[in-house]
Amino acid sequence: MVVTSNSLNERPITKYLYGELREVMEKIDKSIFKELVEIRFGIDKPLCLFFQNSLVFITKNGEFTDDYKSAFYTTKEMVEGSLQLMCENSIYAMSEKLKSGFLTLPGGHRAGICAHTVCEGGKIVSIRDISAISIRIAHQCIGFAEKIIDEITDGKHIKNTLVISPPRCGKTTLLRDIARLLGGGKFLFKTAIVDERSEIAAMYKGKAYNDVGFLTVVMDNCPKAEGILMLLRSMTPDVIITDEIGGDDDVYAIRNLINAGVKIICSCHGYDEEDASRRGRLGELIKQRIFEKIIILSAREGVGTIERVY
């Protein structure tokens, strides 16, 4: 059985919204938050909510409308004030995280930021003039990986596994539940996660807000290649799980991991094995049959449709 949950009841997301924006959001029927995927607002933009297969605008009275002209429009003060709340009133202290374009909030929710960037030598050194914020609501689907976990492990050995999926088709959700099952939910493997975007475990100040297993350790907000090698040296894992591999450094780290006898479970964007095989060095790993198991996801029958396991 798959149980979908989020942590909005534990830490209401509206506490990070400023002024009248918060007042409008608190007028909305709370039951809709269970299905909510994203809250998006910007300077002089209509307030809108995204669900899995729909978009609605919100009026000043907290009602749904399809007419963006009748929606509640957010101001510069609301956008900047909300960012202050998300940064616990210290934007300077969060400046390094802001350069990555997002913040992770308690409960694992992720606030994406659009702004003017200041660059030196082709690298972002700071951001200013915040123009829009998109809050992606964290959801966990307990049991999502139950139907494929026996394809990955027999309880004694784990197979190197690649999850191939187009965007927003459930690959991160699947990896999260695989970690939970391997790291104590069903098996007792020493499991480690490299969570570059804080999306798998939803770490906040050292605590994982998603259940990824009591034996699972997490290297949070860390580049994948560096994190894989750090965990290999420091935590003697049986398996390392990470999301969206593809770069040359990622492939180098995975080769080192496998040569050390540690298993890898990871994901990449693509529609099938042929599509993923075109992606540079990652394609070499696929063609060399480094991955003992490949899982193809789609949204054909809803998010997380398992097309093939082989």
C-alpha positions in Angstrom: 0.0 0.0 0.0 1.3 3.5 -0.9 0.7 6.2 1.7 1.2 9.8 0.5 2.0 12.4 3.1 3.5 15.8 3.5 4.5 17.8 6.6 2.3 20.8 6.1 0.4 20.1 9.3 3.7 19.9 11.3 5.1 23.2 9.9 2.4 25.2 8.1 3.9 26.6 4.9 1.9 29.8 5.3 4.3 30.9 8.1 6.8 31.7 5.4 4.5 34.0 3.5 4.4 37.7 4.3 1.6 40.1 5.1 -1.6 40.0 3.0 -0.2 37.0 1.0 -0.3 34.9 4.2 -3.8 36.2 5.0 -5.1 35.1 1.6 -3.4 31.7 1.7 -4.9 31.1 5.2 -8.4 31.6 3.8 -8.0 28.6 1.5 -9.6 25.3 2.6 -6.8 23.4 4.3 -7.8 20.1 2.8 -6.4 21.1 -0.6 -2.9 21.2 0.8 -2.7 17.4 0.7 -2.8 17.5 -3.1 -0.9 20.8 -3.5 2.3 20.6 -5.6 3.5 24.2 -5.9 2.8 27.7 -4.7 4.0 30.4 -7.2 4.0 34.2 -6.8 6.0 37.1 -8.0 6.1 40.9 -8.1 2.9 42.1 -9.7 2.0 38.5 -10.6 -1.2 36.5 -9.9 -1.0 34.1 -7.0 -1.3 30.6 -8.4 -1.4 27.0 -7.1 -0.3 24.0 -9.0 -1.7 20.5 -8.5 -0.6 17.4 -10.2 -2.7 18.0 -13.4 -4.1 21.5 -12.9 -3.4 25.1 -12.2 -5.7 27.5 -10.4 -5.4 31.2 -9.5 -6.4 32.5 -6.0 -8.6 35.5 -5.4 -8.3 37.9 -2.5 -11.0 35.9 -0.7 -9.0 32.7 -1.0 -11.2 31.2 -3.7 -10.2 29.3 -6.8 -10.6 31.0 -10.2 -9.5 30.2 -13.8 -9.4 33.9 -14.6 -5.9 35.4 -13.8 -7.3 38.9 -14.0 -9.5 38.3 -11.0 -6.7 36.7 -9.0 -4.8 38.2 -6.0 -1.6 39.9 -7.2 1.4 39.9 -5.0 3.6 43.0 -4.5 7.4 43.5 -4.1 6.9 43.9 -0.4 5.2 40.5 -0.1 7.9 38.8 -2.2 10.8 40.3 -0.3 9.1 39.9 3.0 8.5 36.2 2.3 12.1 35.7 1.4 13.1 37.3 4.7 10.9 34.9 6.6 12.3 31.9 4.7 15.9 33.1 5.6 14.9 33.6 9.2 15.4 37.3 8.8 19.0 36.9 7.8 19.4 36.9 4.0 23.1 37.6 4.4 23.6 34.3 6.4 21.7 32.4 3.6 23.5 34.1 0.7 25.5 31.0 -0.3 22.4 28.9 -0.5 20.6 31.6 -2.4 23.2 31.5 -5.1 22.1 28.0 -5.9 18.7 29.4 -6.7 16.7 27.7 -3.9 16.3 27.2 -0.2 15.1 24.1 1.7 12.5 24.9 4.3 11.6 22.8 7.4 9.5 19.9 6.3 11.5 19.6 3.1 9.6 22.1 1.0 11.8 23.9 -1.5 11.6 27.5 -2.3 13.0 28.3 -5.8 14.2 31.9 -6.3 14.2 34.1 -9.4 16.4 37.2 -9.2 19.0 39.4 -10.8 22.4 37.6 -10.6 25.8 39.3 -10.2 28.5 37.3 -11.9 32.3 37.3 -11.9 34.4 35.1 -14.2 31.3 33.3 -15.4 30.2 32.4 -11.8 27.4 33.7 -9.7 28.8 35.7 -6.7 25.5 37.1 -5.4 21.9 37.7 -6.2 19.6 40.7 -5.7 16.3 42.1 -6.7 14.2 39.0 -6.0 11.3 38.9 -8.5 9.5 35.6 -7.9 9.3 32.6 -5.6 8.1 29.1 -6.3 7.5 26.8 -3.3 7.5 23.1 -4.1 5.6 21.2 -1.5 7.4 18.1 -0.2 5.4 14.8 -0.4 6.5 11.4 0.5 4.9 8.2 -0.9 5.6 5.5 1.6 5.5 2.1 -0.1 6.1 3.5 -3.6 9.1 1.2 -4.1 7.6 -2.0 -2.7 6.7 -3.3 -6.1 10.2 -3.1 -7.4 12.4 -3.6 -4.4 12.8 -7.3 -4.8 14.1 -6.6 -8.3 17.0 -4.6 -6.7 17.9 -6.9 -3.8 17.4 -10.4 -2.5 18.2 -9.2 1.0 21.8 -10.2 0.8 23.1 -8.4 -2.3 22.1 -5.2 -4.1 22.2 -4.6 -7.8 23.6 -1.5 -9.4 20.4 0.2 -10.5 19.6 3.1 -12.8 16.2 4.8 -12.8 15.5 6.5 -16.2 12.6 9.0 -16.2 11.4 12.2 -17.8 11.0 15.2 -15.5 8.2 15.0 -12.9 7.6 11.3 -13.3 8.5 10.2 -9.8 12.2 9.2 -10.0 13.1 11.1 -6.8 10.1 9.7 -5.0 11.1 6.2 -6.0 14.8 6.7 -4.9 13.5 8.0 -1.5 11.4 5.0 -0.9 14.2 2.6 -2.0 16.4 4.3 0.5 13.8 3.8 3.2 13.4 0.1 2.4 17.1 -0.7 2.1 18.0 1.4 5.2 15.8 -0.3 7.7 12.3 -0.3 6.3 12.6 -3.8 5.1 16.3 -4.6 4.9 19.4 -3.7 7.0 21.9 -2.3 4.6 24.2 0.5 5.4 22.7 3.0 3.1 24.0 6.5 2.2 22.5 9.3 0.1 24.1 12.2 -1.7 21.4 14.8 -1.8 22.7 17.6 -3.9 19.4 19.6 -4.0 18.0 18.4 -0.6 15.1 16.7 -2.4 15.5 13.1 -1.4 15.8 13.3 2.4 14.6 16.9 2.9 17.3 17.7 5.4 17.0 20.9 7.5 19.6 21.7 10.2 20.7 18.1 10.4 17.3 16.4 10.5 15.7 14.4 7.6 12.1 15.4 7.3 11.5 12.5 4.9 11.7 8.9 6.1 14.8 7.5 4.4 15.5 4.7 6.9 17.1 4.6 10.3 20.3 3.1 8.9 20.6 5.7 6.2 23.0 8.6 6.4 22.8 11.7 4.2 25.4 14.0 2.7 23.2 17.1 2.1 23.6 20.0 -0.3 26.8 18.4 -1.7 27.8 18.0 -5.3 27.2 14.3 -6.3 30.8 13.4 -7.3 32.4 14.8 -4.2 29.7 13.4 -2.0 30.0 9.9 -3.4 33.8 9.9 -2.8 33.4 11.4 0.7 30.9 8.8 1.7 33.0 6.0 0.3 35.9 7.1 2.4 34.0 7.9 5.6 30.9 5.8 6.1 31.7 2.3 4.7 28.3 2.1 2.9 26.8 -1.0 1.2 25.0 1.3 -1.3 25.0 4.9 -2.2 21.8 6.5 -3.7 21.8 9.8 -5.6 19.7 11.6 -8.1 20.1 13.0 -11.7 23.6 11.9 -12.6 25.2 12.8 -15.9 28.4 14.8 -15.6 31.9 13.5 -16.2 32.7 13.9 -12.6 29.6 11.8 -11.6 30.7 9.0 -13.9 34.3 9.0 -12.5 33.0 8.8 -9.0 30.6 6.0 -9.8 33.5 4.0 -11.4 35.5 4.5 -8.2 32.6 3.4 -6.1 32.0 0.2 -8.1 35.7 -0.6 -8.1 35.6 -0.4 -4.3 32.7 -3.0 -4.2 30.0 -0.5 -3.2 26.7 -0.5 -5.0 25.1 2.5 -6.7 21.4 3.3 -7.2 20.9 6.5 -9.2 18.7 8.2 -11.7 18.9 10.2 -14.9 16.6 12.1 -17.2 15.5 10.2 -20.3 12.6 8.4 -21.9 14.3 5.0 -22.2 17.7 3.3 -22.3 18.4 4.4 -25.8 17.7 8.1 -24.9 19.8 7.9 -21.8 22.6 6.2 -23.6 23.1 9.4 -25.7 24.0 11.4 -22.6 27.8 11.6 -22.8 29.9 9.6 -20.3 26.7 8.3 -18.7 26.0 6.5 -21.9 29.3 4.6 -21.6 28.2 3.2 -18.2 24.9 2.0 -19.7 26.6 0.5 -22.8 29.2 -1.3 -20.6 26.3 -2.8 -18.6 27.6 -1.3 -15.3 24.0 -1.2 -14.2 22.5 -4.6 -13.4 19.0 -3.3 -13.3 17.3 -0.5 -15.2 13.9 0.9 -14.3 11.9 3.1 -16.8 9.3 5.5 -15.4 6.7 7.6 -17.1 3.4 9.4 -16.4 1.4 7.4 -18.9 -1.0 6.1 -16.2 -0.2 8.8 -13.7 3.1 9.9 -12.1 5.3 7.0 -11.3 4.1 4.6 -13.9 6.7 1.8 -14.1 7.1 1.0 -17.8 9.8 -1.5 -17.7 12.2 -3.2 -15.2 15.0 -5.3 -16.7 
